[in-house]
Amino acid sequence: MSKKNTAGPGLEIIESPEALAGQISKAEGFFRQNQKVLLGVGGAILVAIVAFAGYRFYIDNQEEEAQRALSGVVYNFESDSLQQALNGSGGNEGLLSIADNYGGTDAGKLASFYAGVALLKQGKYDEAIDHLQDFSSSDLLVQARAKALIGDAYMEKGQPAEAISNYKNAADYEANQFFTPVYLMKLAIAQEKAQQPQDAVASYKRIIEDFPLSAEVVNAKKYKGLLEGQVGE
């Protein structure tokens, strides 16, 4: 006879061969009754694992191809050969093609950013906005830069209200001492253009108080003083 255990059913199964055999019998019965469901679930899990592995292999290959394509066009971009950078040259793909063909990769997203900058320089503001909006990155500084560039495009289009929302996003996106004051200055100017003097004063004030060592402080103080004089503060 097995020793009686009062500690709980789990320990009783370990100490009692009869109890263990009973649990195994129950498990076998459950499997027989639900065999189709269990096999179906197992098959679905296996398919999901294989599909994910295949997807990762595909994405990794796409990333390598996109990186190679992008490396061939960056020189044109950096030398301001914008048309060649956008459309390609010498058998190399251009930024527009890379962004379109490899949009799911980091290199493809970076191509969208470069394309947006090039189009902005060419005065093609709507196209620039589209490509910059397609860009996303874990690099916090570049992501904020893309938002600020969208604001620049809207300012060039004479739409300061749309520019304001993008400059706000850029200024509030992981604020730092180097770039945030620049975005706040752009924001304040857009707010002035949009006839929002109180908001502009607040943006200038934020530069002065939060980033006192920045190069923008001198102009922020000057413009804030002029604006306060106009609105009677």
C-alpha positions in Angstrom: 0.0 0.0 0.0 1.3 3.5 -0.8 1.9 6.0 1.8 -1.0 8.4 2.4 -0.1 12.0 1.4 -1.9 15.0 2.7 0.3 17.6 1.1 -1.8 17.8 -2.1 -2.8 15.9 -5.2 0.5 16.6 -7.1 2.7 14.9 -4.6 0.2 12.0 -4.2 0.6 11.3 -8.0 4.4 11.2 -7.6 4.3 8.8 -4.7 1.4 6.6 -6.0 1.8 4.6 -9.2 -1.9 3.9 -9.2 -2.7 7.6 -9.2 -0.2 8.3 -11.9 -1.6 5.5 -14.1 -5.1 7.0 -13.6 -3.9 10.4 -14.8 -2.2 8.9 -17.8 -5.3 7.1 -18.7 -7.4 10.3 -18.4 -4.9 12.1 -20.7 -5.0 9.3 -23.3 -8.8 9.5 -23.2 -8.8 13.3 -23.7 -6.4 13.0 -26.6 -8.6 10.3 -28.3 -11.7 12.4 -27.9 -10.0 15.6 -29.1 -7.5 14.2 -31.5 -8.6 16.1 -34.6 -8.6 19.4 -32.7 -5.3 18.9 -31.1 -3.6 17.8 -34.3 -5.2 20.8 -36.1 -3.9 23.2 -33.4 -0.4 21.6 -33.6 -0.4 21.8 -37.4 -1.4 25.5 -37.3 1.4 26.3 -34.8 3.9 24.5 -37.0 2.7 26.4 -40.1 2.9 29.7 -38.2 6.5 28.9 -37.1 7.6 27.9 -40.7 5.8 31.0 -42.1 7.5 33.3 -39.6 10.9 31.8 -40.4 10.3 32.2 -44.1 9.2 35.8 -43.6 12.4 36.6 -41.6 14.6 35.0 -44.3 12.8 37.1 -47.0 13.1 40.3 -45.0 16.8 39.8 -44.3 17.5 39.2 -48.0 15.4 42.2 -48.9 17.4 44.3 -46.4 20.7 43.3 -47.9 19.5 44.1 -51.4 18.1 47.5 -50.3 21.3 48.4 -48.5 23.4 47.6 -51.6 21.0 49.6 -53.8 21.0 52.6 -51.4 24.8 52.7 -51.1 25.0 53.1 -54.9 22.8 56.3 -54.9 23.9 58.1 -51.7 26.8 59.7 -53.5 24.5 61.4 -55.9 22.3 62.7 -53.1 25.2 64.1 -51.1 26.7 65.8 -54.2 23.3 67.4 -54.9 22.7 65.5 -58.1 19.1 65.3 -57.0 17.5 64.1 -60.2 20.0 61.2 -60.5 19.6 60.4 -56.8 15.8 60.2 -57.2 15.7 58.3 -60.5 19.0 56.4 -60.5 21.9 56.5 -62.9 24.5 54.1 -64.4 22.4 51.1 -63.8 21.7 51.9 -60.2 18.3 52.2 -58.8 17.1 55.6 -57.6 15.7 56.6 -54.2 12.1 56.5 -55.5 12.5 52.9 -56.8 14.3 51.7 -53.6 11.6 53.3 -51.4 8.9 51.6 -53.5 10.5 48.2 -53.9 11.9 47.8 -50.4 9.4 49.7 -48.3 9.4 47.1 -45.6 13.1 47.4 -44.8 15.1 49.9 -42.9 17.1 50.9 -46.0 13.9 51.3 -47.9 12.5 53.6 -45.3 15.7 55.6 -45.3 15.4 55.9 -49.0 11.9 57.5 -48.4 13.6 60.0 -46.1 16.3 60.9 -48.6 13.7 61.1 -51.4 11.6 63.5 -49.3 14.6 65.8 -48.7 15.5 65.8 -52.4 11.9 66.5 -53.5 11.7 69.3 -51.0 14.9 70.9 -52.4 13.3 70.6 -55.9 10.2 72.5 -54.7 7.9 69.4 -55.1 6.3 69.9 -51.7 3.4 67.5 -51.9 5.6 64.6 -53.1 8.1 65.5 -50.4 5.4 65.3 -47.7 4.2 61.9 -49.0 7.7 60.4 -48.8 8.6 61.9 -45.4 5.3 60.7 -44.0 6.2 57.2 -45.1 9.4 57.3 -43.2 9.7 55.8 -39.8 12.8 55.0 -37.8 14.0 54.0 -34.4 16.6 56.7 -34.7 14.9 59.4 -32.7 16.9 62.4 -34.1 16.2 61.4 -37.7 12.5 60.8 -37.0 12.1 64.2 -35.5 14.0 65.7 -38.4 11.5 64.1 -40.8 8.6 65.7 -38.9 10.3 69.1 -39.0 10.9 68.8 -42.8 7.2 68.1 -43.3 6.6 71.3 -41.5 9.0 73.1 -43.8 7.2 71.8 -46.8 3.9 73.1 -45.5 5.4 76.5 -44.8 6.6 76.6 -48.4 3.1 75.8 -49.5 1.8 78.7 -47.4 0.0 76.4 -44.9 1.3 77.4 -41.5 -1.5 75.7 -39.6 -0.4 72.3 -41.0 3.2 73.2 -40.4 2.5 74.0 -36.7 1.4 70.5 -35.9 4.5 68.9 -37.5 6.9 71.4 -35.8 5.2 70.6 -32.5 5.7 66.9 -33.1 9.3 67.5 -33.9 9.9 69.7 -30.8 8.2 67.2 -28.5 9.8 64.1 -29.9 12.6 63.2 -27.5 13.6 66.8 -26.8 17.3 67.5 -26.7 19.6 70.5 -26.4 20.8 70.4 -30.0 17.8 70.2 -32.3 14.7 71.0 -30.2 15.5 74.8 -30.0 15.7 74.9 -33.8 12.3 73.2 -34.1 10.8 75.5 -31.5 12.0 78.5 -33.4 10.4 77.2 -36.6 7.2 76.5 -34.6 7.1 80.1 -33.2 7.6 81.6 -36.7 4.8 79.4 -38.0 2.5 80.4 -35.2 3.2 84.1 -36.0 2.3 83.4 -39.6 -0.9 81.7 -38.5 -1.8 84.8 -36.4 -1.3 83.0 -33.1 0.9 85.5 -31.2 0.3 84.1 -27.7 1.3 80.7 -28.8 4.4 82.1 -30.5 5.4 83.9 -27.3 5.1 80.7 -25.4 7.3 78.9 -27.9 10.0 81.6 -27.7 9.7 81.5 -23.9 10.3 77.7 -23.9 13.5 78.2 -25.9 14.7 80.9 -23.4 13.9 78.9 -20.3 14.5 75.3 -21.3 17.5 75.8 -23.7 19.4 78.9 -22.4 22.7 77.8 -23.9 21.3 77.3 -27.4 22.2 79.5 -30.4 18.5 80.3 -30.8 18.2 82.1 -27.5 19.3 85.5 -28.8 16.7 85.6 -31.5 14.1 84.1 -29.3 14.5 86.9 -26.8 14.4 89.5 -29.5 11.3 88.2 -31.3 9.5 87.5 -28.0 10.1 91.1 -27.0 8.8 92.5 -30.3 5.8 90.3 -30.2 4.9 91.1 -26.6 5.1 94.8 -27.6 2.6 94.2 -30.4 0.1 92.3 -28.3 0.5 94.6 -25.3 2.0 92.3 -22.8 
